[in-house]
Amino acid sequence: MRLILLGPPGAGKGTQAKMLKDKFCIPQISTGDILRQAVKDNAELGIKAKLFMDVGQLVPDDVVIGLIKERIKQADCEAGFILDGFPRTIVQAEKLSETLDEMGSVIDTVVDLEVDADEVISRLAGRSTCQDCGGMFHEESCPPKAAGICDSCGGTLAQRQDDNTETILKRLDVYQESTAPLKQFYKKQGNLKTVTARGSVEEIFSRVLEMVK
Ligand code: AP5
């Protein structure tokens, strides 16, 4: 199963992708996570990407396309994968189609998680992430048992650098301008499924499963 999760920042792509990964035992490929790891490692990629990520801009297409091309050819992707945060532009979507075509493969389903801007802002402003294992929490919907400490590994929780109001608004603008047109792109290909991403995480997961089964 080859899936794409589309949706604005804070739509719940990462949350749902992790649940799909556990259910179907296929990798979750998050370009955001790959880039954040590169920033943490102070790798050349991370130093370049940070300049864009910190201000809510997209990292240049050639950088992320190269990453994904390499990743989806790895052995653990043979039975499928879940793309979370990629593609983000029409160019990225076209290059993905070309690469899959060369591999004799296609995207089966594109799930668009639809949610309004107010909900996005409240989700992102309340999010905290574990600095060690990447576990995700929310001050209201998914609070940690002890403030500032990850339930899973005991690591320190922190707010993401790009989860401040100014950068969230910028990310939403960038989404509307560059990523929302992908809905039309995949609609034309006949594999777009829209899911209302309001409600509990579990309710949304049931809706997503209906779309991918
Ligand atoms: P990325 O990491 O992909 O961030 P994003 O798309 O902005 O998405 P988020 O991770 O913020 O949100 P999400 O939809 O995954 O929601 P989540 O499940 O975390 O990208 C970051 C940056 O990297 C980009 O700005 C760009 O610079 C760069 N980048 C990445 N990919 C790129 C690409 N392809 N091309 C170019 N640049 C790229 O949930 C959010 C919060 O809500 C959490 O606290 C969660 O607990 C909570 N929550 C989830 N579901 C619910 C629910 N149902 N109810 C209540 N709370 C909920």
Boltz pocket constraint, residues with backbone or C-beta under 6 A from the ligand:
constraints:
  - pocket:
      binder: B
      contacts: [[A, 7], [A, 8], [A, 9], [A, 10], [A, 11], [A, 12], [A, 13], [A, 14], [A, 15], [A, 16], [A, 31], [A, 32], [A, 33], [A, 35], [A, 49], [A, 52], [A, 53], [A, 54], [A, 56], [A, 57], [A, 58], [A, 59], [A, 60], [A, 61], [A, 64], [A, 84], [A, 85], [A, 86], [A, 87], [A, 88], [A, 92], [A, 123], [A, 124], [A, 126], [A, 127], [A, 128], [A, 136], [A, 137], [A, 138], [A, 141], [A, 142], [A, 162], [A, 171], [A, 197], [A, 198], [A, 199], [A, 200], [A, 201], [A, 204]]
      max_distance: 6.0
